[in-house]
């Protein structure tokens, strides 16, 4: 389906990239995925309906999204520290990125997607200061 046909049909085609446990679960690391709609939330709903693996990425409770055992950082850590609203949170050490940016630094699950965008599903993800 061409980009024009996809737009007329109300669908969006993105490139999915998967790492770690998500890649193992899917059996592949990069592929195109077409879904109805144009937001990250609509993508995730359609993706999980087809491929499962929601439990690897999304947190249902605050405890599932919280990493325990972090070292104390003296003062305030640098950068922006954003958090998705309840119901849109990833598990500790899991991340969803759109074109290389964490979704919580965009518009969360309301982030608009366009044909050709890249959505990365990463678990585990670790960030070190």
PEURHU-V327461 format. One line per field, one symbol per residue. ss: DSSP state (@ for helix, = for strand, . for the rest). phi: phi as a letter, one per 40 degrees, with the letter a starting at -180 (. if undefined). burial: # if it has 9 or more other C-alpha atoms within 8 Angstrom, else .. Layout:
ss: ???
phi: ???
burial: ???
This chain:
ss: ..@@@@@@@.=========@@@@@@@...=======..=@@@@@@@@@@@@..@@@@=...@@@@........................=...=====..==@@@..@@@.=.....======......
phi: .ccccccccgbbbbccbbbfccccccgabaacbbachabcccdcdcccccbggdccbbccbccccbcbgcccbcgcccgcbbaccdgbbccdgbabbbfgbdcccbbfccdcbbdgcbbbbbacbbbbc
burial: .....##..###############....#...#.#########..###....#..####....##......................###########...###..###.#.##..########.....
